[in-house]
Amino acid sequence: MVQTFYQQQAANRRESILLVGAVGVILGALGFAIGYGTGGTPESAGLVTGIAVGFSGLLSLGSYFAGDSLVLAASRARPVTQASHPQLMNVVQELSIAANTPPPRVYVIDDSAPNAFATGRGPKHASIAVTSGLLEKLDREELQGVIGHELSHVRNFDIRFALLVAVLVGSIALLSDMFLRGFWRVGVGGRGDRRGGGGALVIVMLVVAVVLAIVAPIFARLVQLAVSRQREYLADASSVELTRNPAGLERALAKIASDREVLEVANRATQHLYFVNPIKKFEARASGLMSTHPPILDRINRLRTLHGASPLGAADVPALAGLD
């Protein structure tokens, strides 16, 4: 079935918002259950929930203003100029015009593995980093597809979106850990039996809190990964909107997926930022369940629906990449 990139964009945005809402509900439910189970009153439940939300806000502010500098430094990215990388800068400038966003700062990572990422607070404070391997191994149309994808992350505020989800997930994990440590060490359910008729409810809420504290971090992490995958689909569709050339992005995906080079500067903290998951399946640090990106073949076939092409099988990817 042929789809337009507008249909794909709308569907991915709806799913992303629902997933983020689910993480927020998990944090609120966990805070409420812990507060009620340990304090025995609605007021204590509201207090713990408020503290959890406020702490998440403080973490968000710190990451919002300093996160991009830390990522670029950790990736050993160096700034480039029009004189040093004319084709790259021209592609960034022309697609920035198409996206109606200010041109981002551009960096290169000296690594032979082809990949790229975008970071920053928004369109006015954004950076794009590409590896030297990406520039060497992709032609101009393929490079346009990748840069269009990364600029779409900027235009769609995906970095800010990912930051919000990461902070929510981190807050859930921290709150769960603090509660479970206190519960197992000193036992915090002793207050419920002193509250008369409310004692049974307090015990129930305490049990709910324990269950949520164990399950919530795992579920929230899975939701975070699902959000990351949805934003990748959205950026693919948005890149086609900018370049009007799904074939270039398809070939770029196939080439990068077929490349066996390992991106040494990438790690689990930054892997979600990259165009393609930099942690290869054959590496010891890889995990299919915890993947931050959709399968490459799925991304390619979604792009192929935009121009009515038949879906590919796994054996067809090397041919698309020009390796057969």
C-alpha angles and dihedrals in degrees: 000000000000115000131187120231087241090061092048092047093051093048094048093048092051093049093047093052092049091050093050089048089054092055091049091051090050091053092048094046092048093049092047094048093048092046094048094041094051100034102031096219137088088239092059089047091053092046094054091044090051092049091050093050093044092050090051089053093053092050090049092054093052093048092043094060102033107024099091094051091051093049094049092047093048090050092050090233119173125202119251134204139211089259096052099041110017098165094048092048092047092052091048092049096047093047092046087058090049090049092045091230131124112266109265125229109269127220137178127214113208099231131118093222108099112236144115142197141191127219139170142092097281144312093310094049105036137131132192122202125192129182123243087239090061091054092048099046105038129071122224096270091050091047089051089054092052095044090046089054093050093045088051089057087055095045093045091049089237093151090057089043092052090047091055092050093045092052092047091049092046091050091051091051093048094046091048093049094049092048096047093047091052093043096052095041104046106003114240100200098083095096096066096072090058094059101076115217092007093062095091092050091049091052091049091050090048091054090047089050092052092048092047092047089057099040104030099071091052094046092044091052091051090050090049090055091048090052090050091052093049091052089052090055089048093051090050092054091044091051090057088050089058100040100029085214116103091169092067092054091044091055092046091053091048093048095048093045091051094049115103098199115119119225101226098192093057121094140168092276093057104026093097090063097062129097090238124016103272092205104087122219092243093057121099090234093058123109124180095200092051096045115143093203134057117248111283092232091054091051091050094048092049088055091049090058087063092069100027097254120153116257120262130232124224091261090059096059097083090052091051089051090053093245097121 
